Amino acid sequence: TTNSLAQQYFDQGLRLMWGFNHAEAIRAYDQAAKIDPQCAICYWGIAFSYGPNINAPMDSASGVAAWNAIQAAIERKPHASEREAAFIDALTTRYAAVPPVQRAALDSAYSRAMNEVADRFPDDQEAATLAADAIMNLSPWNYWTPEGEQRPETPRLISLLEKVIAENPNHPG
């Protein structure tokens, strides 16, 4: 967005999202979208915040809301930057018009798509953090075997997050 107030609300939504306050993140993104109705990435934020996270699964009502929000983002994608469009495209793989009971296929598709975005934009801290988050959501709080060995995706998520920390130790994600 070129609207500074919408940008402030978007940034607030991102910080709230990383702080696991998804309801307030949605309110902030929604306010940003009201200020700038063409802000595609604002609707991406709403859709992302309705999704599952390592602390909570996704219910069907959130699935419907996420689907509607990502559709709004898609409609506004011509107003998005190349990177924002990539975030939107990746998130489209996470949701379905009718939310399935078993989300594993959607969550795996999103993880693959978001990791491709991180590879495409290797200097983007948000892309790296979102890719790591997507990996973590495939097996919440289960990144090591009982023997202390890393699970197959653990090295990738550690690598992504350590790079972000090295570049920006205060990154909220």
N, C-alpha and C positions, 0 to 999 in steps of 0.2 A: 504494500500500500504506500501511497505517497502522503496519506493523511497521518500526521504525527500522533494524533490522539488514538486513532485506530491502531497504529504501531505500538503505542504504549499498552493498550489493552491486549494486543496479540502477545507482546513480550511477557506481560503479566500472566497470561494463560499458559505460556510455555513454562515459566518458573513454577506455577502452581501444579501443572501436570507433572513435572519432574519431582515435585514435593508430594506426589500422590494425593493431591486434593483435586480430584477429577471433576467433582461437581462445580467447584468454584472456577476451575479452568474453563469449563464449558460456558459458564456465565461470562467470563472475560472474553473468550473467543466470540461468543454471541454478540456482546457489546461492540467488539471490533467490527463484526460483520454488519451490524446496524449502522455504524458510522460510515463504513465503506462497503456497500452492498455488493461490489464487484470483487471483493477480496477473496480469491479462491482459497488461499492458504488459511484464511480464517475458518472456512468451512472444513478444511482438512483437520484443523485443530479440534473442532467440535467432534468430528468423526473419530479421530484418534483417541480423544479423551473418553468416549463412550466404550472403547474397546477393552479387552481383557488386559490385566497387568499381573505382575508377579504376586500381588497381594489379594487379587480378587478375580474370579472368573467373570464371564460376561453373561448376563441374562438376556432373554429374548426381547424384552422391551428396549434394552440398550442396543441390541442388534438392529432393531428396526430404526431407531434414532440414528445410529451410526450409518446405516445404509442411506437414509435420507440425506444426511449431512454430506456424505461423500458424493452423492449424486449432485448436490448443490455445488460442490467443489469442481466436479467435472464440467458442469455447465459454465463455470467461470474460468476454466483453465486457459482460455485465450488471453486472459488478463494476468496470468501467472508468469513468473520467470521460468527459465529452463529447469533450474534446480527445484523450484516449487512444483512444477509440473511432474517432475520425477518422483517427488514425495507423494503427490496425489496418485499418480499411476501405481506406485507400489501399494498404497493403502487400499486401492480398489480391490486388490487380491485378498484382503482380510475379511471382507464382508459379503453377504449374499442377501438378495431381496427377501428371502425367507430364511431367517437365521437357523442354521442346523443345530441339533442337539450336540453332536460331536463336531468340535471346531478344529480338530488336529490338521485336517487337510488345508483349511483356510490359513491357519496360523503358520503352517510350514510354507505355504505359498508366499505369504507376506514376508516371512523371514528371508526366503531366497531373494525376493524382489528388493527388499530393503538392503540386503547385503550387496546386491548389484549396484544400487544407488551409491552406497558407501565406496565401492570400488571405482565407480564412475567419477565421483567427486572426492578424491582421497584427502583433500585439505579441509573438508567440511566437517566441523565438529558435531553438528546436529545429525548429519547423515551417519556418522560413526556411532554416535550414542543411540540413535534410533535402531541401527542395525544390531548393536549389542543387546538392546532392550528386546528386540524381536527374537533373538536367539534365546535370551533368558526366559521369555514367555513360553517357549516350547517345553520346558521342564522346570517350572518355578521352584526355586530354592533347592534344586537338585543338579548341581554342576560337577560333583565329585562322587566317585564310587565310595562304598564303605571302606575300601582299602586305601583311600586317599589319592586315587588316580583321577586324572581329569577325564570327564566324559568327552566324547568326540568333538563337540562344538565349543567346549570351554576354552581351548587355546585361542580361538578366533575372537570370542567376546572379550577375553582378557587383553588381547593385543589391541583391539579397537579402543577399549576404555583406557588402557595405559597410554596410548598415543594422545588421546584427548586430555588426560590428566597432565601429561608432560607439556602439552601446548598451553593448557589453560587449567591450572589447578582449582580455579574457582568456578568451573563450569557447573551449572546447577544440576545437570543430568548425571 
